[in-house]
Amino acid sequence: MKREELLKPVDDLLDCAVCPHECHVNRFESANGICRSDASFNIASICIHKGEEPVISGPLGICNIFFTNCNLQCMYCQNHQISDTTISRQAFRMELPEIVKEITGLLDKGINLVGFVSPSHFVPQMKVVIEAVKQAGYSPKWVYNTNGYDRVETLRSLEGMIDVFLPDFKYMDPLLSRVFSKTANYPEKASAAIKEMYRQKGAALHLSDEGTAESGIVIRHLVLPGQVQNSLGVLRYIADEISPKLHISLMSQYYPTARVMGHKSLGRVLYRDEYLQVVNEMEKLGLDYGWVQGLDSIEHYRPDFEKEHPFE
């Protein structure tokens, strides 16, 4: 394939409507959309990550590609070092040959899953990376690890390309999504996005002989302190409106970053009884597939993107 054909997906950035914000800016000329991202490969880290779900990490971990400047600005984000749109990203503009070299170097260690983290506003660049890795002779399973704020039309363009969808489903309460993540229509857009993922993959999660995900969906939900009713609403929506057979990763690992230490609810850890209320509802709804976390999870999964290996 010629270089021009390889880079064709980035034409979508000339009048960007890749994510639900639909800013319609020319990202080749400016970075003035909501995400403050240009047309470059804005990648903060390519690293091995042994994360929350065993079917995603596997025994060796997953090769995760962390994009910058998240299109959903959650005030409590644990990845704020790279997600905050107010920080300059000049240092993170990697070129395609370097990206492919780093990915394939990790695949050569036996890893067979590659995850794109916060890709919703970088789907054109993601497609280019996937095609370049394929042209290099590799065929890993591709994981779309998203905050859930995705445009349905963009997801449709990924059909047959993405093997595993790993979306967050953060809110059913639009007031919370507006206050905590500056996006009031999150419940509407995330629910539509996850329904599209379900249309593409169904409820079954297909595993390899080694127990790693090969095809399907895993929905993540982080229980926030003081917001049990929101979590119950998310679980009820999944069970009633999508499928109770979907795999759910119910996360207790919330910890307050320095940015929310003084906040009346987000400034503390999750209480045990709050998490157990949500776990009990999960069981009542028949959401029997997936994972729960121990409350000691707060001590884990804290990345530092100033390090070469953020999760070590």
C-alpha positions in Angstrom: 0.0 0.0 0.0 1.3 3.4 -0.9 2.0 6.0 1.8 -0.8 8.2 0.5 -3.3 5.4 0.9 -2.0 4.5 4.3 -2.5 8.0 5.6 -5.9 8.5 3.9 -7.9 8.1 7.2 -6.5 11.4 8.5 -8.5 13.2 5.9 -11.3 13.1 8.5 -9.3 15.6 10.5 -9.8 18.3 7.8 -13.3 19.0 9.3 -13.2 17.0 12.5 -16.4 15.3 13.6 -14.6 12.2 14.9 -16.1 12.3 18.4 -19.5 13.5 19.7 -18.2 17.1 20.2 -18.2 17.5 16.4 -16.1 20.6 16.5 -15.6 20.8 12.7 -12.1 22.3 13.0 -9.2 21.6 10.6 -6.8 19.8 12.8 -4.0 20.2 10.3 -4.1 23.9 10.8 -5.0 24.3 14.4 -5.7 22.5 17.7 -8.8 24.7 18.6 -11.3 21.9 19.1 -12.5 20.8 22.5 -9.7 18.3 22.8 -7.0 20.8 21.8 -5.4 18.1 19.5 -3.9 18.6 16.1 -3.5 16.0 13.4 -0.3 14.6 14.8 0.2 11.2 16.6 -0.2 12.6 20.1 1.0 9.6 22.1 2.2 9.9 25.6 3.3 6.4 26.2 3.6 3.0 24.5 4.1 0.4 27.3 3.3 -2.9 28.8 0.3 -2.6 31.1 -1.0 -5.3 33.5 -4.3 -3.7 34.3 -7.6 -4.5 35.9 -9.1 -7.4 34.0 -7.2 -10.6 33.6 -8.6 -11.3 30.1 -7.3 -8.0 28.9 -3.8 -8.1 30.5 -3.2 -11.8 30.3 0.0 -13.3 31.8 2.3 -11.0 29.9 0.3 -7.7 29.9 -1.1 -5.7 27.0 0.8 -3.3 24.8 -1.1 -0.1 25.6 -0.9 3.1 23.5 -1.9 6.1 25.5 -3.2 9.1 23.6 -3.2 12.6 25.1 -5.7 15.4 25.5 -8.8 13.3 26.4 -12.1 14.5 24.8 -13.8 14.0 28.2 -12.2 16.3 30.9 -13.1 14.4 34.1 -12.0 16.5 37.1 -10.9 13.3 39.0 -8.9 11.7 36.2 -6.1 9.5 37.3 -4.3 10.1 34.0 -4.5 13.9 34.3 -0.8 14.2 33.5 -1.6 13.3 29.9 -5.4 13.9 29.6 -5.5 17.5 30.6 -6.1 19.7 27.5 -4.5 22.8 29.1 -1.0 21.2 28.9 1.2 21.6 25.9 1.8 18.3 24.0 4.7 19.1 21.8 6.9 16.5 23.4 4.4 13.7 22.6 4.3 14.0 18.8 5.7 10.7 17.8 6.3 9.8 14.1 4.8 6.6 12.6 8.0 4.6 12.1 8.9 5.2 15.8 5.4 4.1 16.9 5.5 0.9 14.8 9.0 0.1 16.1 7.9 0.4 19.7 4.7 -1.6 19.3 6.3 -4.4 17.3 9.2 -4.5 19.8 6.7 -5.3 22.6 4.8 -7.8 20.4 8.1 -9.6 19.8 8.1 -10.3 23.6 5.1 -12.6 23.1 2.3 -10.0 23.8 -0.6 -10.4 21.5 -3.0 -7.6 22.5 -2.6 -4.0 21.6 -4.8 -1.4 23.3 -5.6 2.2 22.3 -6.3 4.2 25.4 -8.5 7.3 25.0 -8.8 6.9 21.2 -12.2 8.5 20.6 -10.7 11.7 19.1 -7.7 10.0 17.5 -9.5 7.3 15.5 -8.0 8.4 12.1 -4.5 8.2 13.5 -5.4 4.9 15.2 -6.4 3.4 11.8 -3.1 4.4 10.3 -1.2 2.7 13.2 -3.2 -0.5 12.8 -2.5 -0.6 9.1 1.2 0.1 9.5 1.6 -2.6 12.1 -0.2 -5.1 9.8 2.1 -4.1 7.0 5.0 -4.9 9.2 3.8 -8.5 9.4 2.0 -8.5 12.8 -1.6 -9.4 13.5 -2.4 -8.8 17.2 -5.8 -8.5 18.7 -6.8 -4.8 18.8 -8.5 -3.3 21.9 -10.4 -0.1 21.9 -10.1 1.3 25.4 -12.4 4.3 25.6 -14.1 6.6 28.1 -17.4 5.8 26.3 -17.8 9.3 24.8 -17.8 8.0 21.2 -19.6 8.9 18.0 -21.7 6.0 16.7 -20.8 6.8 13.1 -17.1 6.6 13.9 -17.6 3.3 15.7 -19.3 1.9 12.6 -16.2 2.7 10.6 -14.3 0.3 12.9 -16.4 -2.7 12.3 -14.2 -5.7 11.4 -11.1 -3.7 12.6 -11.4 -3.7 16.4 -11.5 -7.1 18.2 -12.4 -6.0 21.7 -14.2 -3.0 22.9 -13.3 -1.8 26.4 -15.6 1.2 27.1 -16.2 3.0 30.3 -19.9 3.6 31.2 -19.4 6.5 33.7 -22.8 8.1 34.2 -26.5 7.8 33.8 -27.0 11.2 35.5 -26.4 14.1 33.1 -26.0 16.5 35.9 -23.0 14.5 37.2 -21.5 14.2 33.8 -21.8 18.0 33.3 -20.3 18.8 36.7 -17.6 16.1 36.9 -16.7 15.8 33.2 -17.9 19.0 31.5 -20.2 17.0 29.2 -23.9 17.0 29.9 -24.9 14.6 27.1 -22.5 11.8 28.2 -25.3 9.4 29.2 -27.0 9.8 25.8 -23.8 9.4 23.7 -22.2 6.6 25.8 -25.4 4.5 25.8 -25.7 4.8 22.1 -22.0 4.0 21.6 -22.1 0.9 23.7 -25.3 -0.3 21.9 -23.3 0.1 18.7 -20.4 -2.0 20.1 -23.0 -4.6 21.2 -24.4 -4.7 17.7 -21.0 -5.4 16.3 -19.9 -7.9 18.9 -22.9 -9.3 20.8 -22.7 -10.2 24.5 -20.3 -13.2 24.3 -16.6 -12.6 25.2 -14.5 -15.0 23.3 -11.2 -16.1 24.8 -8.0 -17.7 23.5 -6.6 -20.9 24.9 -4.5 -18.7 27.2 -7.5 -17.0 28.5 -7.1 -13.6 26.9 -9.9 -11.8 25.1 -10.1 -12.3 21.3 -13.5 -10.8 20.6 -16.2 -9.1 22.5 -17.0 -6.3 25.0 -16.0 -5.6 28.6 -17.8 -2.6 30.1 -15.9 -0.8 32.9 -17.7 1.2 35.6 -15.8 3.1 38.3 -17.9 3.6 41.4 -17.4 7.2 42.6 -17.7 8.2 46.3 -21.1 9.6 47.2 -22.6 8.5 43.9 -24.1 5.1 44.5 -27.4 6.0 42.7 -25.5 6.9 39.6 -23.8 3.5 39.6 -27.1 1.7 40.2 -28.6 3.6 37.2 -25.7 2.5 35.0 -26.0 -1.2 35.9 -29.8 -1.1 35.5 -29.5 0.4 32.1 -27.1 -2.3 31.0 -29.2 -5.1 32.3 -32.5 -3.7 31.0 -31.6 -1.9 27.8 -28.6 -3.8 26.4 -28.0 -7.3 27.8 -27.4 -8.9 31.3 -25.0 -11.2 29.6 -22.4 -8.6 29.0 -19.1 -8.7 31.0 -18.9 -5.9 33.6 -15.7 -4.7 35.3 -17.0 -3.0 38.5 -14.1 -0.9 39.8 -13.5 0.3 43.4 -10.1 1.8 42.7 -11.1 5.4 42.9 -8.6 7.6 44.7 -8.6 11.4 45.0 -5.9 13.2 43.0 -4.5 16.5 44.2 -6.9 18.3 41.9 -10.0 17.2 43.9 -8.6 16.9 47.4 -10.9 19.7 48.7 -14.0 18.5 46.9 -17.0 17.6 49.1 -17.5 14.1 47.7 -14.6 13.4 45.3 -12.0 14.4 47.9 -12.3 11.1 49.7 -11.9 7.4 49.0 -14.9 5.1 48.3 -16.5 3.7 51.4 -16.9 -0.1 51.7 -20.6 0.0 52.1 -21.0 2.2 49.0 -19.2 -0.4 46.9 -21.1 -3.3 48.4 -24.4 -1.6 47.6 -23.4 -1.6 43.9 -22.0 -5.1 44.0 -25.3 -6.3 45.5 -27.3 -4.6 42.8 -25.1 -6.1 40.2 -26.0 -9.6 41.5 -29.7 -8.8 41.8 -29.8 -7.7 38.2 -28.3 -11.0 37.0 -25.1 -9.3 35.8 -23.1 -12.5 36.5 -20.3 -12.1 34.1 -17.2 -10.0 34.9 -15.1 -8.8 37.8 -15.3 -6.9 41.1 -12.3 -5.4 42.9 -11.1 -5.6 46.5 -11.1 -2.4 48.3 -7.4 -2.5 48.5 -7.4 -1.7 44.7 -6.9 2.0 45.7 -3.2 1.0 46.3 -2.8 -0.1 42.7 -3.2 1.2 39.2 -1.8 4.7 39.9 0.2 5.7 36.8 3.0 8.2 36.7 3.5 9.4 33.1 6.7 11.2 34.0 8.3 7.8 34.2 9.5 5.8 31.2 7.3 2.9 32.5 4.2 4.7 34.0 2.8 1.6 35.8 6.0 0.4 37.4 
